[in-house]
Amino acid sequence: MAAPKKGRPQGRPGRALALILVAMVAMVATMFLTGHTTPRLGIDLAGGTSITLTAKSDQASAINPTNMNTAVGIIERRVNGLGVSEAEVQTQGDRNIIANIPKGTDEKQAVDQVGTTALLYFRPVLTMVQAAPAASPSPSGNASGSGTASPEPKGTASPESKDSGKPKGADESVAAEPSAGATTQGRAVSDALRADAPKSPEGSASAKPPEASGAAKASESAAPAGSEPPAAPSAPASPGGLDTAVPADLQKKLEALDCTDPKSVDAATKGVKPGEKMVACDEDGLYKYALGPAAVQGRDVDKASAVLDTQSGAGWMVTMDFNSAGTEKFAEVTGKLAQQAPPNNQFAIVLDNEVVSAPSVSSTIGGGQAQITGNFDQKSAEELANVLSFGALPLSFSVDEVTSVSPQLGGEQLEGGLIAGAIGFVLVVVYMLVYYRGLAFISIISLFVSAILTYAIMCLLGPAIGFALNLPAVCGAIVAVGITADSFIVFFERIRDEVREGRSLQPAVARAWPRARRTILVSDFVSFLAAAVLFAVSVGKVQGFAFTLGLTTLLDVVVVYLFTRPLMTILAKNRFFSSGHPWSGLDPKRLGATVPLRGRRRPVRTAVKEA
């Protein structure tokens, strides 16, 4: 048999060993440098928070399995969209949904998002007023126009900030994306709002909110500071055909609305239908709004994303893609809003009867794509995008119970699983020692290398993609021990077959590898395919099992190629193995070889000619 050619990978096993050892050291070093020395644990191992939601609807028929399952999917996507992986959301009974959220940096934010479960609407702003004199922004904490939950302005906390005193969304505007095909673009700021706001001697905008328009504006100027302007007895016809009138009964609700009192807010918003006008408060409780009927529903938003605009330097913004129905509705309402004076050119994004943001519009936005710009930072942009993407639930829900989940039971199960895994590992080692003797040394070291790589990757995947280790994932890692040991057995048995045929060890290893490689790849491909299918069709904890099984299967291929095979190639030159020592696992007599390994030549047969 011809020896392997120089330059082929099997001729330089040291390079492969160096590569995997460098990768292993780099990952372990990254673990310690970043402080992620332990895997992120799931709720069954680390504990967390369990939230019970109860469905509510004016129509009893609306609470059905279809709507409940749709709500489960949306809530799960909303929570996981905040980076809280391994969250479990499932129905319980006919009208309850249980959301289990593991401990993590975004846990509180996820709890707030789960509790915000009403329908999402886009409503025209009829008027806005300051909620109460006491809620006026102080010089050290001005209201921001970015739509965030914090009253602090973006980028400044000084009293000279130009954003001082503006209601939520005042500095936000919505514009058509360049690819949307709109003929005109919306401006990135609401200049009209700034023009209407009186300036302080220092040049900053005053804390008084922007005037509404028409008679409401005149009434407000005559009223004491901080009081709500009464509605105009009769509003003139609004350009664009948009009804901007504030009826007397709605004005009374606006005046009576106390944004600091949850009961007052619930009483003012209870039972409001999408086609009716309503009053609402912003997230901070600083301003209250009179809003028109819902023009676009949240379910008409196909996708929303937080994007950093590096080209124009506008900072973070939120992009929206509408479906076909939403495209038509949004183009119609923005066309009407663009013809209005502030604040009637704004539309409020209302979630759970609360104004999340209120950007302004300066042009018709068609094409099904739009941008919301303003004083966003990354967090506030991602929060708004998450609300727009996953806020449209088919039912409204109330948070009935929030409880802490103890990890004690999961800890006991983990301890039992680790004990079972240790017993299985010891049995595999004992079997390898008894049957393969010296070759077991190679398999044991390879198993340790695989374990170190698996642990390091699990630690690093936690902060990278939100991977959380749960009990099924631990089971997947234990099953992977058998898959890895199976690869060693296939390789060793191929080598022993070559030795039985009378070859010395080095040629035996070279000939055995191509045959063993095909078997190993086929076996690992089947395991990986099963894990991929299981991950695609399953939900919750079962996905953790499938993910871990697929990951460890890929690592098995890496370890066999870059560690086990090169190490075996190097040890084949060692006298202990090459001489066929009885304890090497490659003894020709024990294997039943009929032809000596070396030192003798086959007899040469010669033909004798007959005289």
SEDOKE-779739 format. One record per residue (C-alpha): residue number from 1; residue in three letters; chain; x, y, z. Coordinates in steps of 0.02 Angstrom, whole numbers, m for minus. Layout:
REM SEDOKE-779739
NUM, ala, A, X, Y, Z;
...
//
This chain:
REM SEDOKE-779739
1, met, A, 0, 0, 0;
2, ala, A, 64, 174, m42;
3, ala, A, 102, 288, 104;
4, pro, A, 2, 448, 122;
5, lys, A, 68, 592, 18;
6, lys, A, 158, 735, 100;
7, gly, A, 56, 892, 120;
8, arg, A, m108, 801, 151;
9, pro, A, m189, 836, 320;
10, gln, A, m153, 662, 390;
11, gly, A, 33, 693, 358;
12, arg, A, 35, 842, 479;
13, pro, A, m68, 792, 632;
14, gly, A, 21, 919, 741;
15, arg, A, m64, 1063, 651;
16, ala, A, m237, 994, 684;
17, leu, A, m198, 967, 868;
18, ala, A, m127, 1143, 883;
19, leu, A, m282, 1217, 801;
20, ile, A, m408, 1135, 918;
21, leu, A, m301, 1170, 1072;
22, val, A, m286, 1355, 1026;
23, ala, A, m475, 1365, 998;
24, met, A, m506, 1281, 1165;
25, val, A, m388, 1398, 1259;
26, ala, A, m464, 1550, 1171;
27, met, A, m642, 1503, 1221;
28, val, A, m594, 1466, 1401;
29, ala, A, m499, 1630, 1412;
30, thr, A, m649, 1723, 1341;
31, met, A, m757, 1645, 1476;
32, phe, A, m648, 1714, 1616;
33, leu, A, m616, 1882, 1535;
34, thr, A, m802, 1915, 1510;
35, gly, A, m851, 1843, 1678;
36, his, A, m968, 1714, 1603;
37, thr, A, m894, 1561, 1689;
38, thr, A, m1059, 1471, 1716;
39, pro, A, m1198, 1434, 1591;
40, arg, A, m1357, 1536, 1598;
41, leu, A, m1489, 1428, 1680;
42, gly, A, m1672, 1405, 1632;
43, ile, A, m1818, 1434, 1747;
44, asp, A, m1821, 1252, 1804;
45, leu, A, m1642, 1267, 1868;
46, ala, A, m1623, 1451, 1915;
47, gly, A, m1801, 1498, 1961;
48, gly, A, m1889, 1653, 1896;
49, thr, A, m2060, 1733, 1886;
50, ser, A, m2227, 1656, 1842;
51, ile, A, m2364, 1771, 1777;
52, thr, A, m2547, 1720, 1764;
53, leu, A, m2651, 1815, 1635;
54, thr, A, m2840, 1805, 1619;
55, ala, A, m2925, 1841, 1453;
56, lys, A, m3062, 1973, 1447;
57, ser, A, m3183, 2016, 1309;
58, asp, A, m3353, 2096, 1290;
59, gln, A, m3402, 1950, 1180;
60, ala, A, m3391, 1780, 1263;
61, ser, A, m3370, 1693, 1096;
62, ala, A, m3206, 1788, 1067;
63, ile, A, m3121, 1687, 1205;
64, asn, A, m3093, 1530, 1102;
65, pro, A, m2945, 1410, 1078;
66, thr, A, m2893, 1495, 915;
67, asn, A, m2877, 1669, 992;
68, met, A, m2795, 1599, 1149;
69, asn, A, m2663, 1506, 1048;
70, thr, A, m2631, 1661, 943;
71, ala, A, m2608, 1763, 1103;
72, val, A, m2485, 1633, 1171;
73, gly, A, m2379, 1646, 1014;
74, ile, A, m2377, 1837, 1016;
75, ile, A, m2336, 1849, 1202;
76, glu, A, m2196, 1721, 1182;
77, arg, A, m2120, 1819, 1037;
78, arg, A, m2135, 1983, 1132;
79, val, A, m2047, 1915, 1285;
80, asn, A, m1911, 1825, 1188;
81, gly, A, m1891, 1981, 1080;
82, leu, A, m1826, 2069, 1235;
83, gly, A, m1685, 1943, 1253;
84, val, A, m1767, 1833, 1385;
85, ser, A, m1738, 1662, 1308;
86, glu, A, m1816, 1500, 1371;
87, ala, A, m1976, 1590, 1423;
88, glu, A, m2123, 1470, 1433;
89, val, A, m2295, 1533, 1382;
90, gln, A, m2442, 1412, 1380;
91, thr, A, m2629, 1409, 1406;
92, gln, A, m2710, 1346, 1566;
93, gly, A, m2894, 1308, 1558;
94, asp, A, m3011, 1405, 1444;
95, arg, A, m2958, 1585, 1480;
96, asn, A, m2791, 1586, 1572;
97, ile, A, m2614, 1601, 1505;
98, ile, A, m2461, 1559, 1611;
99, ala, A, m2296, 1646, 1567;
100, asn, A, m2140, 1580, 1656;
101, ile, A, m1990, 1696, 1639;
102, pro, A, m1818, 1640, 1700;
103, lys, A, m1705, 1756, 1797;
104, gly, A, m1605, 1873, 1686;
105, thr, A, m1554, 2052, 1659;
106, asp, A, m1714, 2092, 1563;
107, glu, A, m1833, 1999, 1678;
108, lys, A, m1922, 2154, 1748;
109, gln, A, m1941, 2227, 1574;
110, ala, A, m2014, 2062, 1513;
111, val, A, m2139, 2059, 1657;
112, asp, A, m2196, 2233, 1608;
113, gln, A, m2213, 2181, 1426;
114, val, A, m2315, 2026, 1470;
115, gly, A, m2433, 2134, 1572;
116, thr, A, m2457, 2251, 1423;
117, thr, A, m2572, 2140, 1323;
118, ala, A, m2713, 2244, 1249;
119, leu, A, m2743, 2279, 1065;
120, leu, A, m2628, 2403, 979;
121, tyr, A, m2704, 2550, 885;
122, phe, A, m2647, 2704, 789;
123, arg, A, m2764, 2849, 835;
124, pro, A, m2761, 3032, 777;
125, val, A, m2722, 3158, 915;
126, leu, A, m2865, 3281, 941;
127, thr, A, m2784, 3378, 1083;
128, met, A, m2658, 3356, 1223;
129, val, A, m2644, 3442, 1391;
130, gln, A, m2531, 3436, 1541;
131, ala, A, m2594, 3304, 1662;
132, ala, A, m2571, 3408, 1819;
133, pro, A, m2468, 3557, 1877;
134, ala, A, m2370, 3443, 1994;
135, ala, A, m2320, 3334, 1849;
136, ser, A, m2233, 3479, 1760;
137, pro, A, m2056, 3434, 1711;
138, ser, A, m1925, 3506, 1824;
139, pro, A, m1768, 3589, 1757;
140, ser, A, m1669, 3435, 1801;
141, gly, A, m1787, 3311, 1722;
142, asn, A, m1875, 3362, 1563;
143, ala, A, m2000, 3259, 1467;
144, ser, A, m1925, 3174, 1316;
145, gly, A, m2003, 3161, 1145;
146, ser, A, m1930, 2990, 1111;
147, gly, A, m2073, 2885, 1173;
148, thr, A, m1973, 2805, 1315;
149, ala, A, m2036, 2768, 1489;
150, ser, A, m1911, 2888, 1568;
151, pro, A, m1951, 3075, 1582;
152, glu, A, m1767, 3119, 1558;
153, pro, A, m1722, 3197, 1391;
154, lys, A, m1608, 3105, 1275;
155, gly, A, m1432, 3171, 1274;
156, thr, A, m1453, 3311, 1402;
157, ala, A, m1516, 3347, 1576;
158, ser, A, m1485, 3534, 1580;
159, pro, A, m1626, 3663, 1591;
160, glu, A, m1568, 3740, 1427;
161, ser, A, m1622, 3586, 1330;
162, lys, A, m1728, 3629, 1180;
163, asp, A, m1837, 3478, 1218;
164, ser, A, m1886, 3545, 1389;
165, gly, A, m2068, 3526, 1432;
166, lys, A, m2124, 3435, 1276;
167, pro, A, m2248, 3294, 1288;
168, lys, A, m2202, 3119, 1239;
169, gly, A, m2181, 3107, 1053;
170, ala, A, m2168, 3294, 1024;
171, asp, A, m1997, 3278, 944;
172, glu, A, m2040, 3118, 852;
173, ser, A, m2101, 3117, 675;
174, val, A, m2143, 2984, 552;
175, ala, A, m2076, 2985, 375;
176, ala, A, m2085, 2873, 225;
177, glu, A, m1932, 2765, 196;
178, pro, A, m1835, 2807, 39;
179, ser, A, m1883, 2639, m33;
180, ala, A, m2066, 2665, 0;
181, gly, A, m2093, 2761, m159;
182, ala, A, m2169, 2914, m77;
183, thr, A, m2152, 3074, m175;
184, thr, A, m2113, 3179, m23;
185, gln, A, m2024, 3143, 138;
186, gly, A, m2081, 3180, 315;
187, arg, A, m1966, 3290, 417;
188, ala, A, m1868, 3217, 562;
189, val, A, m1928, 3349, 687;
190, ser, A, m2088, 3442, 720;
191, asp, A, m2038, 3621, 682;
192, ala, A, m2216, 3680, 703;
193, leu, A, m2219, 3618, 882;
194, arg, A, m2059, 3713, 918;
195, ala, A, m2129, 3870, 836;
196, asp, A, m2285, 3866, 943;
197, ala, A, m2192, 3841, 1106;
198, pro, A, m2146, 4008, 1189;
199, lys, A, m1961, 4030, 1225;
200, ser, A, m1884, 4064, 1393;
201, pro, A, m1755, 4201, 1412;
202, glu, A, m1618, 4070, 1403;
203, gly, A, m1685, 4009, 1236;
204, ser, A, m1759, 3844, 1294;
205, ala, A, m1936, 3790, 1261;
206, ser, A, m2055, 3820, 1404;
207, ala, A, m2135, 3682, 1503;
208, lys, A, m2308, 3724, 1436;
209, pro, A, m2367, 3591, 1313;
210, pro, A, m2403, 3638, 1133;
211, glu, A, m2569, 3719, 1100;
212, ala, A, m2704, 3617, 1018;
213, ser, A, m2779, 3727, 882;
214, gly, A, m2925, 3844, 848;
215, ala, A, m3043, 3882, 990;
216, ala, A, m2955, 3761, 1107;
217, lys, A, m2796, 3865, 1089;
218, ala, A, m2885, 4026, 1131;
219, ser, A, m2970, 3949, 1282;
220, glu, A, m2807, 3882, 1348;
221, ser, A, m2723, 4052, 1340;
222, ala, A, m2861, 4124, 1447;
223, ala, A, m2856, 3984, 1575;
224, pro, A, m2738, 3976, 1724;
225, ala, A, m2571, 3892, 1696;
226, gly, A, m2583, 3703, 1702;
227, ser, A, m2774, 3695, 1678;
228, glu, A, m2852, 3599, 1536;
229, pro, A, m2924, 3698, 1392;
230, pro, A, m3111, 3674, 1367;
231, ala, A, m3171, 3605, 1205;
232, ala, A, m3233, 3722, 1073;
233, pro, A, m3423, 3728, 1060;
234, ser, A, m3412, 3695, 876;
235, ala, A, m3255, 3653, 779;
236, pro, A, m3234, 3719, 603;
237, ala, A, m3216, 3598, 462;
238, ser, A, m3043, 3522, 464;
239, pro, A, m2942, 3515, 304;
240, gly, A, m2921, 3341, 234;
241, gly, A, m3089, 3281, 300;
242, leu, A, m3019, 3231, 471;
243, asp, A, m3136, 3254, 619;
244, thr, A, m3032, 3348, 748;
245, ala, A, m3178, 3408, 856;
246, val, A, m3175, 3366, 1042;
247, pro, A, m3356, 3336, 1098;
248, ala, A, m3413, 3407, 1264;
249, asp, A, m3429, 3237, 1347;
250, leu, A, m3254, 3189, 1291;
251, gln, A, m3187, 3356, 1356;
252, lys, A, m3266, 3319, 1526;
253, lys, A, m3180, 3149, 1528;
254, leu, A, m3016, 3232, 1485;
255, glu, A, m3035, 3358, 1626;
256, ala, A, m3085, 3223, 1751;
257, leu, A, m2946, 3103, 1699;
258, asp, A, m2813, 3086, 1834;
259, cys, A, m2659, 3001, 1761;
260, thr, A, m2589, 2968, 1934;
261, asp, A, m2742, 2866, 1986;
262, pro, A, m2757, 2693, 1903;
263, lys, A, m2942, 2685, 1947;
264, ser, A, m2975, 2849, 1858;
265, val, A, m2880, 2788, 1704;
266, asp, A, m2973, 2622, 1702;
267, ala, A, m3142, 2708, 1720;
268, ala, A, m3104, 2828, 1577;
269, thr, A, m3042, 2693, 1456;
270, lys, A, m3152, 2545, 1502;
271, gly, A, m3262, 2481, 1363;
272, val, A, m3197, 2600, 1230;
273, lys, A, m3216, 2525, 1057;
274, pro, A, m3095, 2552, 912;
275, gly, A, m3218, 2660, 817;
276, glu, A, m3248, 2779, 962;
277, lys, A, m3153, 2931, 1023;
278, met, A, m3064, 2913, 1189;
279, val, A, m2949, 2992, 1317;
280, ala, A, m2783, 2919, 1373;
281, cys, A, m2623, 2958, 1468;
282, asp, A, m2444, 2938, 1413;
283, glu, A, m2328, 2812, 1496;
284, asp, A, m2255, 2940, 1616;
285, gly, A, m2422, 3012, 1669;
286, leu, A, m2362, 3187, 1620;
287, tyr, A, m2486, 3220, 1480;
288, lys, A, m2659, 3165, 1434;
289, tyr, A, m2734, 3154, 1262;
290, ala, A, m2901, 3162, 1175;
291, leu, A, m2891, 3038, 1032;
292, gly, A, m2995, 3003, 878;
293, pro, A, m3060, 2834, 819;
294, ala, A, m2929, 2701, 779;
295, ala, A, m2867, 2727, 601;
296, val, A, m2747, 2578, 593;
297, gln, A, m2738, 2423, 702;
298, gly, A, m2578, 2347, 767;
299, arg, A, m2611, 2186, 675;
300, asp, A, m2587, 2285, 513;
301, val, A, m2403, 2307, 558;
302, asp, A, m2307, 2166, 476;
303, lys, A, m2137, 2205, 551;
304, ala, A, m2049, 2340, 651;
305, ser, A, m1863, 2357, 685;
306, ala, A, m1745, 2471, 780;
307, val, A, m1613, 2536, 659;
308, leu, A, m1460, 2645, 685;
309, asp, A, m1450, 2774, 546;
310, thr, A, m1262, 2796, 523;
311, gln, A, m1272, 2883, 354;
312, ser, A, m1371, 3038, 401;
313, gly, A, m1319, 3037, 584;
314, ala, A, m1501, 3041, 642;
315, gly, A, m1465, 2909, 773;
316, trp, A, m1585, 2769, 818;
317, met, A, m1753, 2758, 731;
318, val, A, m1895, 2633, 713;
319, thr, A, m1943, 2566, 542;
320, met, A, m2116, 2495, 507;
321, asp, A, m2178, 2381, 369;
322, phe, A, m2367, 2367, 346;
323, asn, A, m2466, 2229, 266;
324, ser, A, m2577, 2265, 115;
325, ala, A, m2726, 2320, 220;
326, gly, A, m2618, 2426, 335;
327, thr, A, m2528, 2508, 188;
328, glu, A, m2691, 2577, 120;
329, lys, A, m2757, 2633, 289;
330, phe, A, m2593, 2714, 341;
331, ala, A, m2575, 2809, 178;
332, glu, A, m2753, 2876, 197;
333, val, A, m2735, 2933, 378;
334, thr, A, m2562, 3011, 355;
335, gly, A, m2627, 3106, 205;
336, lys, A, m2759, 3184, 316;
337, leu, A, m2643, 3213, 463;
338, ala, A, m2514, 3302, 354;
339, gln, A, m2640, 3441, 320;
340, gln, A, m2671, 3477, 504;
341, ala, A, m2590, 3599, 623;
342, pro, A, m2501, 3534, 779;
343, pro, A, m2549, 3434, 877;
344, asn, A, m2681, 3370, 756;
345, asn, A, m2544, 3312, 638;
346, gln, A, m2490, 3180, 763;
347, phe, A, m2551, 3002, 780;
348, ala, A, m2542, 2912, 947;
349, ile, A, m2480, 2733, 960;
350, val, A, m2597, 2666, 1094;
351, leu, A, m2562, 2502, 1183;
352, asp, A, m2667, 2444, 1330;
353, asn, A, m2758, 2612, 1325;
354, glu, A, m2593, 2701, 1353;
355, val, A, m2501, 2816, 1233;
356, val, A, m2332, 2736, 1198;
357, ser, A, m2279, 2867, 1070;
358, ala, A, m2357, 3010, 971;
359, pro, A, m2252, 3054, 818;
360, ser, A, m2301, 3193, 698;
361, val, A, m2333, 3179, 511;
362, ser, A, m2287, 3307, 379;
363, ser, A, m2326, 3213, 218;
364, thr, A, m2427, 3069, 149;
365, ile, A, m2337, 2904, 180;
366, gly, A, m2372, 2769, 52;
367, gly, A, m2284, 2612, m2;
368, gly, A, m2313, 2518, 160;
369, gln, A, m2151, 2576, 242;
370, ala, A, m2120, 2714, 368;
371, gln, A, m1990, 2777, 491;
372, ile, A, m2017, 2849, 664;
373, thr, A, m1874, 2965, 710;
374, gly, A, m1840, 3065, 866;
375, asn, A, m1729, 3068, 1020;
376, phe, A, m1716, 2879, 1030;
377, asp, A, m1577, 2782, 1109;
378, gln, A, m1552, 2598, 1071;
379, lys, A, m1658, 2536, 1216;
380, ser, A, m1807, 2649, 1184;
381, ala, A, m1802, 2612, 996;
382, glu, A, m1799, 2424, 1027;
383, glu, A, m1942, 2437, 1154;
384, leu, A, m2053, 2533, 1032;
385, ala, A, m2009, 2414, 888;
386, asn, A, m2051, 2266, 999;
387, val, A, m2218, 2341, 1045;
388, leu, A, m2260, 2376, 862;
389, ser, A, m2207, 2202, 806;
390, phe, A, m2290, 2098, 939;
391, gly, A, m2421, 2210, 1019;
392, ala, A, m2576, 2160, 923;
393, leu, A, m2664, 2028, 1027;
394, pro, A, m2836, 1962, 980;
395, leu, A, m2893, 1978, 1162;
396, ser, A, m2860, 2090, 1309;
397, phe, A, m2788, 2015, 1470;
398, ser, A, m2774, 2062, 1652;
399, val, A, m2627, 2011, 1761;
400, asp, A, m2703, 1908, 1900;
401, glu, A, m2550, 1842, 1988;
402, val, A, m2361, 1865, 1986;
403, thr, A, m2264, 1737, 2087;
404, ser, A, m2082, 1687, 2108;
405, val, A, m2031, 1512, 2054;
406, ser, A, m1907, 1423, 2167;
407, pro, A, m1764, 1328, 2085;
408, gln, A, m1759, 1200, 2226;
409, leu, A, m1854, 1063, 2132;
410, gly, A, m1754, 1093, 1974;
411, gly, A, m1593, 1089, 2075;
412, glu, A, m1637, 918, 2144;
413, gln, A, m1677, 854, 1970;
414, leu, A, m1515, 928, 1903;
415, glu, A, m1417, 841, 2040;
416, gly, A, m1500, 676, 1995;
417, gly, A, m1465, 704, 1811;
418, leu, A, m1282, 743, 1843;
419, ile, A, m1264, 588, 1950;
420, ala, A, m1343, 483, 1811;
421, gly, A, m1226, 564, 1685;
422, ala, A, m1074, 531, 1794;
423, ile, A, m1124, 348, 1814;
424, gly, A, m1146, 332, 1626;
425, phe, A, m977, 414, 1594;
426, val, A, m890, 296, 1716;
427, leu, A, m972, 145, 1634;
428, val, A, m913, 203, 1463;
429, val, A, m735, 226, 1529;
430, val, A, m735, 54, 1612;
431, tyr, A, m797, m27, 1453;
432, met, A, m663, 60, 1349;
433, leu, A, m527, 8, 1471;
434, val, A, m582, m174, 1474;
435, tyr, A, m609, m193, 1288;
436, tyr, A, m486, m70, 1209;
437, arg, A, m355, m58, 1348;
438, gly, A, m223, 68, 1290;
439, leu, A, m338, 142, 1157;
440, ala, A, m455, 194, 1299;
441, phe, A, m326, 328, 1344;
442, ile, A, m361, 414, 1177;
443, ser, A, m550, 405, 1196;
444, ile, A, m548, 471, 1375;
445, ile, A, m441, 622, 1329;
446, ser, A, m554, 655, 1179;
447, leu, A, m708, 650, 1290;
448, phe, A, m630, 778, 1407;
449, val, A, m587, 892, 1261;
450, ser, A, m767, 877, 1199;
451, ala, A, m834, 915, 1375;
452, ile, A, m725, 1072, 1392;
453, leu, A, m779, 1137, 1221;
454, thr, A, m963, 1102, 1258;
455, tyr, A, m957, 1190, 1427;
456, ala, A, m865, 1342, 1358;
457, ile, A, m985, 1361, 1212;
458, met, A, m1137, 1348, 1327;
459, cys, A, m1065, 1483, 1441;
460, leu, A, m1032, 1600, 1294;
461, leu, A, m1198, 1567, 1206;
462, gly, A, m1294, 1633, 1358;
463, pro, A, m1250, 1817, 1335;
464, ala, A, m1229, 1797, 1146;
465, ile, A, m1398, 1724, 1094;
466, gly, A, m1490, 1704, 1259;
467, phe, A, m1464, 1516, 1272;
468, ala, A, m1518, 1448, 1441;
469, leu, A, m1472, 1277, 1507;
470, asn, A, m1624, 1180, 1567;
471, leu, A, m1650, 999, 1620;
472, pro, A, m1688, 933, 1444;
473, ala, A, m1531, 1020, 1381;
474, val, A, m1430, 929, 1514;
475, cys, A, m1508, 766, 1453;
476, gly, A, m1454, 809, 1276;
477, ala, A, m1274, 834, 1335;
478, ile, A, m1278, 665, 1424;
479, val, A, m1344, 577, 1268;
480, ala, A, m1202, 658, 1170;
481, val, A, m1075, 557, 1273;
482, gly, A, m1140, 400, 1189;
483, ile, A, m1133, 481, 1016;
484, thr, A, m951, 533, 1042;
485, ala, A, m901, 362, 1112;
486, asp, A, m983, 280, 961;
487, ser, A, m868, 379, 844;
488, phe, A, m715, 317, 938;
489, ile, A, m774, 138, 929;
490, val, A, m801, 149, 741;
491, phe, A, m626, 218, 715;
492, phe, A, m541, 92, 831;
493, glu, A, m631, m56, 755;
494, arg, A, m576, m3, 580;
495, ile, A, m395, 4, 640;
496, arg, A, m408, m168, 721;
497, asp, A, m481, m239, 560;
498, glu, A, m329, m177, 465;
499, val, A, m213, m253, 596;
500, arg, A, m304, m419, 578;
501, glu, A, m262, m415, 394;
502, gly, A, m77, m410, 438;
503, arg, A, m35, m226, 418;
504, ser, A, 77, m130, 534;
505, leu, A, m2, 6, 639;
506, gln, A, 41, 164, 541;
507, pro, A, m28, 99, 374;
508, ala, A, m175, 26, 470;
509, val, A, m220, 197, 540;
510, ala, A, m201, 279, 369;
511, arg, A, m315, 149, 285;
512, ala, A, m441, 141, 428;
513, trp, A, m478, 328, 433;
514, pro, A, m565, 350, 263;
515, arg, A, m679, 202, 299;
516, ala, A, m716, 256, 477;
517, arg, A, m742, 436, 422;
518, arg, A, m887, 391, 307;
519, thr, A, m974, 293, 444;
520, ile, A, m947, 430, 574;
521, leu, A, m1012, 567, 459;
522, val, A, m1167, 468, 412;
523, ser, A, m1205, 428, 594;
524, asp, A, m1180, 608, 652;
525, phe, A, m1280, 676, 506;
526, val, A, m1429, 568, 555;
527, ser, A, m1415, 627, 737;
528, phe, A, m1400, 809, 685;
529, leu, A, m1546, 795, 565;
530, ala, A, m1655, 721, 702;
531, ala, A, m1604, 862, 820;
532, ala, A, m1640, 995, 688;
533, val, A, m1813, 925, 650;
534, leu, A, m1853, 911, 836;
535, phe, A, m1797, 1090, 864;
536, ala, A, m1905, 1152, 720;
537, val, A, m2067, 1065, 771;
538, ser, A, m2053, 1076, 960;
539, val, A, m2075, 1218, 1084;
540, gly, A, m2013, 1262, 1256;
541, lys, A, m1896, 1147, 1349;
542, val, A, m1892, 1014, 1213;
543, gln, A, m1802, 1140, 1103;
544, gly, A, m1665, 1148, 1234;
545, phe, A, m1639, 960, 1217;
546, ala, A, m1635, 971, 1027;
547, phe, A, m1517, 1119, 1026;
548, thr, A, m1392, 1037, 1143;
549, leu, A, m1400, 872, 1049;
550, gly, A, m1366, 959, 883;
551, leu, A, m1225, 1063, 957;
552, thr, A, m1136, 914, 1036;
553, thr, A, m1157, 814, 875;
554, leu, A, m1065, 949, 779;
555, leu, A, m931, 953, 913;
556, asp, A, m910, 765, 896;
557, val, A, m860, 788, 713;
558, val, A, m739, 928, 761;
559, val, A, m657, 827, 900;
560, val, A, m640, 668, 796;
561, tyr, A, m566, 763, 648;
562, leu, A, m451, 884, 741;
563, phe, A, m405, 786, 898;
564, thr, A, m441, 599, 901;
565, arg, A, m378, 557, 728;
566, pro, A, m218, 666, 737;
567, leu, A, m179, 599, 912;
568, met, A, m200, 420, 851;
569, thr, A, m84, 457, 703;
570, ile, A, 52, 521, 821;
571, leu, A, 34, 376, 945;
572, ala, A, 44, 250, 804;
573, lys, A, 230, 290, 798;
574, asn, A, 248, 253, 984;
575, arg, A, 330, 85, 1020;
576, phe, A, 198, 37, 1149;
577, phe, A, 62, 40, 1015;
578, ser, A, 162, m1, 859;
579, ser, A, 239, m158, 935;
580, gly, A, 69, m229, 974;
581, his, A, 92, m232, 1163;
582, pro, A, m39, m343, 1248;
583, trp, A, m105, m193, 1345;
584, ser, A, m110, m78, 1193;
585, gly, A, m273, m148, 1128;
586, leu, A, m188, m188, 962;
587, asp, A, m106, m355, 1002;
588, pro, A, m106, m457, 838;
589, lys, A, m122, m623, 930;
590, arg, A, m270, m561, 1032;
591, leu, A, m351, m492, 875;
592, gly, A, m325, m658, 782;
593, ala, A, m205, m595, 648;
594, thr, A, m137, m741, 545;
595, val, A, 4, m645, 461;
596, pro, A, 146, m562, 559;
597, leu, A, 144, m374, 568;
598, arg, A, 322, m352, 508;
599, gly, A, 495, m437, 498;
600, arg, A, 447, m569, 372;
601, arg, A, 413, m568, 190;
602, arg, A, 284, m669, 102;
603, pro, A, 361, m822, 13;
604, val, A, 388, m794, m171;
605, arg, A, 316, m925, m282;
606, thr, A, 420, m971, m435;
607, ala, A, 366, m1073, m584;
608, val, A, 472, m1227, m624;
609, lys, A, 483, m1267, m805;
610, glu, A, 471, m1446, m854;
611, ala, A, 619, m1516, m939;
//
